[in-house]
Amino acid sequence: MSLSIYADWLSPMCWTGPVLDKELRVLSRRKRTFWIKGLFPVFLALVVLSGWLSVGRGRGLTAAGLQGLAGLSRSVVLSMTWLQFILCQCMAVMMMSHAMHDEIRRRTLDVLMTTPVSSMQIVLGKLFGQLSMVWVVLALSFPVLAIIRVWGGVPWAYLVGTGCVTVCTTLCVAAFSLFLALWVKRSHQAILIALSFLVLGYLVGVLGSLSSMIPGHWGLLISPFSVFNALNQSFYSASVNTSPALWMPLCGVMLGGSALFVLLSVFTLRRRILQTIRGTRKTGRFFGIATRMFLGQKKRQDRPIRPVAGAPVLWKELGASPWVYLRKQWLWIILLSAGLGLSIVLCPPIVFQLAASAIRYMVMLRVGVMAALCVAQEKEARTWTVLLGTPVPDIWLLRHKAMAVLIRNAAGWIPLFVGFVFYLLHEEDAQSLLLSVMGPFSLLATLYMVTGMGLFASVRMKTGSMAITATLIGWVIWQLIMRFVMVLVMSNLGAFGRVSANPSIIAYYLATPILSVVAGAVMFKLAGRNLRKYAY
């Protein structure tokens, strides 16, 4: 009898129950599963091909050719490991944020509560069921990494270390996202908060990389990015420690964090589910404040309704006319513009480049999220059909939604535009000046494209979380395509290592904003086509 009890405890079904079986069956029948399995090998092929083109072709089995293959293997493996590391965490955040809210949207939580399934089985079943697609993505890349290693220059210690760090970090991020999904009311709030913590971890990794990478350093215990940076340095420096002592402490911390978040989810699961069924569930105070700060929303208060001023859709989105809304942000615009200007005059160029890159990516993320939510939230609140029934033309609905997104983010992109203009005026080299001209135009073109991409996803998707996921995936695909096209053009023109001296490459960089504008126009056109068809 005792042996049978121990056997039951060792069985995976004792911990996951029927929830894992149900999740695996549902995932295996979804279209997005086949899209991921089909597109990810294509991305891997593009990474390998771009690396091959960057190293050079036609060298043959000479000494230079073999040395080039070793360098190719290093660059390709480095790109693939970073791609895995970031992609798996983002996939875990997006998939785990949907885990509970899909049950809420389909109204199956009350049925789940009547079954004898325990809270532990629900949490672990959801966790490992949603993570199965992430493990499939990792498994698809392992054969490619093993084959590339044959070319030389890639030690097994690096592959094992990066693989363990990726798996443990992804598991911890997934458990944290599942815990967040229980404490926020909407899935897109869980996505935004989890992504914000990932950005915070990256900043901690940057701070850790500024100091010496030695075992026992604080950055190696709390930031996976620091460990990844140290492992990448071991690629090029034999003095850097490559033993398991470099990454095993972090893996232990990540596994401990995963267990902690799983236990917290188990203890709070049924209480949060009962609150959802009763309609008394609210977003936690801390998480609600963080989400409103990111999206620029204010807490709703009972005030008299003010008369509409200007375009009705713009007034609905901004709560005021555009000029009144911009006057409230003038202080932030002046402070950020002055800060970027001082960094150009008083600091080395790398300081402005890092600050501008950080602000740029933050603004693009915020613009993409707001554009993805502008129509999808109307669908969730069942007010989109009411807007379509007003005398406002359909095309003006989308245009004013897009204008509201850009106006709400003016405190980010206007100082960035001013900083780029100051940088152009401060530049003296003619060739660098010509290359730097693309900064302001590229910023505006990228804003236009990201807004169109988010608006298209918001119109076509049913929920805000699905629209955010589609927007982020589309942005990543666009970046990969542009990188591959850049490598292809530069390899054909033989311009690697001398970009500023090649007029064709300069023309290509100047044409990049034009491609972004064309892509954004196509997205806006597709979003406005058959708008009423996707009203539900």
N, C-alpha and C positions, 0 to 999 in steps of 0.2 A: 504493500500500500504506500509506504513511504517513497519507494523508488518511482512509482507512478506520479506522485506529487512532485518530486524533483524533476521528472521528465516533463511534466506540464509547465513548470516554471522555466525550464530551458527552452521550451518551444517558442518560436517567434510569434505565433498566433496568440500566446498568452499575453504578450505585451502590446501587440498592435490590433488584435481582434479582426473582425470583418471589415473595419474601416479601410485598412491598407489594401485589401483585396478589391474593395469597391473603387478606391482612388486609382489603382493601377488599371482596372478595366475601363474607367472613364477616360483616363489619359490616353490609353492605347487607341481610342476611337475618335479622338478629337483631330480636327484638321491641322491645328497648329503643331501637333506632335510630328506629323509627316513633313510639315514645312521646316521645322527645326532640323530634323534628321536629314533633309535634303539640302538645305542652304548652308549648314555649318561646314560640311566637307568642301563646299564651293569656296567659302571664306578661307579655309585652310589652304586650298589650292592657290588662291590669290596671294596669300602671304608668302608661300613658297616661291611662286612665280615672280613676285615683286623682288624678293631677295635674290633670286637667280639673275634677274635683269640688272639689279644694282651692282652685283659682283662683276658681271661681264660674261660674254659668251664667246665660244669659238677658241678657247685656249687649249683644248685637248688635254691629253694625259702628260703634260709637262710639269716641271717643278712649280712654275707659277700657277698652272691650273689646279694642281693638288692643294697648293696653299690657298688658292681662292675658294676651293670647296670647303676647306676647314673654316675659313672665315665666313663662308655662306652658312654653314651649319650653326655656327655661333649666333649669327644675327637672326636666322630664322627661328631657332629654338628660343632665343631671348624674346622675340616678338610673340611667339605662340604661348609661352608661359605667362607673359603679362596679359595677353588676351584672355587666356583661361582664368587667370586670377581675378580679373575685373569682371569678366562676363559671368562667371559662375556666381559671384556675389550679387550682381544685379538681377540675374535670373531668380536667385533664391528670394530676394526681397520682393520681386513682383509676384512670384507664384505663391509665396506664403501669405502675402497680403490679401490674396483672393481666397484663401483656403476657407475661412469662416464666412466671409461676406457672400460667397456664392451660395452657401447654405441659407443665409438670411434672405437673399434675393429670390431664391427658389422656394422659400417657405418650407424647408424640410428640417429645420432645427427642432421644431416641436415634436416631430416624429422621432428624431434621434434621441430626444430626451426620454421618450417612453420605452426605449429598448434597454436591455440589461448591459449595454456596453458601458464600461467604466470610463472615467475621465482620462486615465492614463492611456487607454486604448484609443480614445478619440484623438488626443494630442499626438501620440507617436504615430498613429495611422496617417493623420494629416501630414505630419512632418516628413516621414519617409516616403509617403506616396507622392507628394509634390516634389520632393528632392530627386525622385527617380529620373526625371528628365534631365536634371543637372548632371547626374552620374552618367547618363547616356552621352551627354556632350563631352565629358571628360574621357570616356572610353573611346569615343571617335577619334580623339587626338593622340592617344597613346601609341597606336601603330605608326603614325607619321613621325612622332618624336623618336621612336626606336629606329626607324629607317634612316632618319637624318643623322642619328648618332653614328652610323656606320661611316659617314664621311669624315669623322674625326673632330677632335676639339671640344667634345661635350662629355664631361665625366658623369658617371652614374650617380655620384653623390649629389650633383646639382639637380638631376631629374627627380630623384627620390625626395630631396629636401623641398623643392618647390611643389611637388605633388602632395606631400603631407601637409604643408602649410595651406595649400589651396583647399584641400578637403576639410581640414579642421576649421579654417576660417569660414568657409561656406556653411558648415553645419552650425556654427555659432551665430552667424548672421541670420540663417533661416529660423533658428529657435527664437532669436530676438524679434524678428519680424512677426512670427506667430504670436508672441506675447503682446506686441503692439496691436495686432489685429483684434485682440480681445478688449483693448482699452480705448480704442478710437471708434467713432461711429461709422466712418466711411473708410473704404479701403484705400482711396487715394491719399488720405491723411497718413495712414501707416506707411505708404510708399515714400512720401516726402520726408517723414521723420527718419525712417531707416536710411534713406540716401543721405540725409544731412549728417547722420552719425558716421557713414562711410567717408564722407568728405572730411569730417573731423579726424577720423583715423588716418587719412592721408596727410593732413597737416601735421599730426603728431609724428608720422613717419618722416616728413621733411625736416622737422626739428631734430629728430633722432639722427638723421643722416648728416647733420652738420657737425656732430661729434664723432669720436672714434667708435667704430663698430667692433666692440669687444664683448665677449660673453659676460653676462651679468649686467649690462647696461639697461637702463629702464626702458629705452625704446624697443629693445628686443623682447620685452615681456608683455607689452601692452599694444604694440602696433605691428600688425603683420606686414605693413609696407616697409618698416625698418628692416625686418628679417629678409624680405624679398630683395631690398636694395643691397644688403650685405651678401646674399647669395649671388647676386648679379656681379658684385665686385669680385667675388671669388672666380669668376670667369676669366678675369684679366690680370689678377694679381695673386701670385702663389703665397704671399704672406698673409692673406686674409684667411681666417679659420673656416674650413669647410666641413668640420666634423659635425655629427648629429647634435652636439652640445649647443650649436648655434641656433637650431630651430626647434629642438624638442621641448625646451621650457615654454615657448610660445604655444606649441600644440597642446601641452598640458593645460595652459591657461584657457585656451579656446574650448577645449573639451569640458573643463570645469564650468565655464560660462554657459555652454550649451546645456549642461545638466541643470544649472541653476534656473535658466529661463524655462526649461521644460517643467521643472517642479512648480515654478510660479504659475505657469499656464494651467497646470493640473489643478492647483489649489483654487484658482479664480475662475475656472471654466464654467462650471454650472451656475455660479452666481451671475456671471455676465450673460449667459444664455437665458436665464430666467428674466433678467432685466430687459433683454431684447424682446422676448415673447410678450412681456407685459407692456412694452412701450416706454419703459422708464430708463432705458439705457442712454447714457450721455457720455460724450468724450471727456476723458480726464482733464482736469484743469490745466495741468502743465502741458499736455499734448495739444489741447485746444489753443492755448496761447501761442505755442510754437508754430502751429499750422497757420493761425491768423497772421502772425508776423511774417511768415514766408510769403503768403499770398497777398499781403497788404489789406486784409479784411479787418473790419471793426466789429466789435461786439454789438449785437442788435439791442437797441433800446427803444422804449416806447416814446416816440416823439411825434409832434404833429407833421402830417404829410406836407411837404413843400411843393409849390407849383413847379411843373416841368419847365426847364429852361433849355432851349436848343433841341437837338435831336433826341427823341424819346429813348432810343436804345442806349445811346451814350450816357444820358442822364441816369438810366436804370443801372448801368454797370458802374458808373463813377460816383453816383449820388450827388453830382453837381455838374456844372458845365465844365468843359475841358480846361478853360483858362483858370477857373477858380481852383480846380484840382491841381493844376501845375503850380499855382502860387503857393500852395501848401507844401510843395517839395523844393522850393527854391533854395532853402538853407542846405539841404543835403547835396543838391547839385553844385552849389558854390564850394562847399567843403571838399567834396571828392575831386572836383576839377582843380582846386588849389593844391590838394595833396599830390595828384598826378603830375601837375606842373612842377612842383618843388622836387619831386623824385627825378624828373628829367634834368633839372638844372644843377641840383646839389649832389646827386648820387650817380653811380655808374649806370650804364644803359641796362644792365641785367636786372636792376631793381625795378625800373619801369616796365620792362618786359614781363617779369614775374607778376607784378601787381596788375598789369593790364590783362594778362592771361587769366588770372584768378577772377577778376571782375567780369571778364567776358564770358567765361564758362558759367558763372553764377547767373548772369543776366540771361544767357541763352536757356539755361535750365528753367529759370522762372518764367520766361516768355513761353517756352514750350509747354510747361505745365498749365499755365493760365489759358493758353489757346486751346489746349486739349480739354479743359473743363468748361469753357464758356458755353458750349451747346450741350455737352453731355450732362452737366448738372441740371440744365433746364429739362432734359428728358427724365432724369431721376425724380425731379420735383413735379413732373407732369404739367409744366407750364410752357413747354416748347410749342405745343399745338395752339395754345392761346396766343403766343407771339405770331405764329403763322397766320392766325385768323385776323390780325390787325391790318389796317390799310398800308402799313409799311411794306414796300417791295422786298421780296426775298433777298435780292442781291444786296440791298442796303442793310438788312439784318446782319449779314456776314461782314460787310465792310465796317459797320459801326462796332461790331464785336471785336474785330481785329484792331481797329483804332483804339478801342478802350484798353486792350492788352498792351499796346505800345505806350499809351499815355501812363498807365499804371506802373510801367517799368522805366519811365523817363529819368528817374533819379539814378539809374544805373548806366543807361547807354548814352545819355547826353554828356556826362563827364568823361566817359570813355572816348567819345567822338572828339571832344575838346582836347583831351590828352594826346590823341593821335595827331591832331593839327599842330599842337605845340611841338611834338616830336619831329614833325616834318620841318617846321621852321627852325628848329635847333640843329638839324642834320646839315652837315657840310659836304660830305662826299656825294658827288652827282649820281653815281650808280646806286649807292645805298638810298639816296633820296628817291630815285625812280622806283626802286623796290618798295620803299616805305609808303609811296602814294596809295598802294592798294589797301592800307590799313583802314582808313575811314570808309572807303567804298565797300570793302569786304565786310565791315561791321554792319552797314546798312543792308547789304545784300543778304547776309546771313540772318539778320533779324526778319527780313521779309520772307525768306524761305522757311525758317522755323515756325513763324506765325502761320503761314499757309499749310505747313505739314500738320501742325497741331489742330488747326481748324478742320482740315480734311478728316483727321482721325476722330475729332469730336462729333462731326456730322454722321460719320458712318458707324461709330461704335455706340453701344447701348448704355454703357456705364462710364463714369469718369476714370476709374482705375484702368479699364481696358484701353481707353483713349490715351492715357499717359503712357502705358506700356507700348502701344503702337507708335507713339511719337518718339519715344526714346530709341526704340529699335530702328525706326526709319532714319533717325539722326546718325546712329552708329553705322548703318548701311551706307548712307551718303558719304560719311567720312572715309570709309574703307574704299568706296568706289573712286573718290577723288584722289586718295593716296595712290591707288593702283594706276590711275590714269597719269598722275604726275611721274611715277617711276617709269611707266612705259614711254612717255614722251622724252624724259631725260636720258633714258638708256638708248633710245634711237638717235638722239642728237649728240650723245657722248658728252653730256654736260655735268656729270657727277663731280662734285668738288670744286666747280667753278661756275656757280649759278650767276653771280653778278656780272660775269664777263661774257655771257651768252645772250644776245638780243632775243633769240627765239624763246628762251626760258623766261625772260622778263615779260615778253608778250603773253606767254602762257599764264604767268602769275596774274597779270592784269586781266586776262580773260576769265579767271576763276570767279570773280563777282558776277560776271555776266551769266555764267552757268547757274549760279545760285539764284539769280533773279528769274531765269527761265524756269528752273525747277519750282520756285515759289509761285510763279504765275500759273503753271500747270496744276499745282495743288489747289490754288484758289478756284480755278476753273472747274476742277473735278468736284470740289466741295459744293459749289453752287449748282451743279447739274443734278436734276431730280432731287431737289432738296426736300420736298414733301414726301418723297418715297421712303425716306429714312427718318420719319418723324417719331417713330416708336421704337 
